[in-house]
Amino acid sequence: MRARILRLHFQTRRRLERWRKEAEADGAYRVAKRLHAVLLNHDGCSSGEIAAMLDAPRSKVSQWLSDYETFGHEALLEGQRSGRPALLDDQQKLALGEIIDHGPLQRGFASGVWNAPMIGRVIAEEFEVEYTPRHVRRSLQEMGFSVQRPKRIPARANRVAQQRWRRYTYPSLKKKRRPKASS
């Protein structure tokens, strides 16, 4: 089997180098790696050598080169990754957003602030879908909700007493350096 060596026009090579740098700057490292493989092949490297340099399987490098040769640079771009389908559709997410906007007190919770386990319970009751708290947080972030952490302030705080404690009591509790023993 003969090694595949691509011959690129100098303008095409320059364009591929520019796209590779843009892909790296955008964080699309897999695309940059594929473009780099094509550029290395143009420089005379075999797919085995490229695989060793880029730490990729040789079969994948051969596939990238074949795809580039057949379909051009668009074959090296990221496609849509399928992943697991969403358990909530757009209408259900909209309904969940309405529930969240109305607040937890309206749903019978004692707290006035939502948390992920509470929203997970609402999702299970309303839509019969089980989500972990982590996935609830991720889904809420995708829906445009932000995490808000309540400030912990004592309800019956006496500012004067707090300042007095910080100024007089706390410094006397802190550890102090021991004086060096003279010999």
Buried (B, 14 or more C-beta within 10 A) or exposed (E): EEEBEBEBEEEBBEBBEEBBEEBBEEEBEEBBBBBBBBBBBBEEBBBEBBBEEBEBEBEBBBBBBEBBEEEEBEBBEEEEEEEEEEBBEEEBBEBBBEBBEEEBEEBEBEEEEBBBEBBBBBBEEBBEEEBEEEBBBEBBEEEEBEEEEEEEEEEEEEEEEEEEEEEEEEEEEEEEEEEEEEE
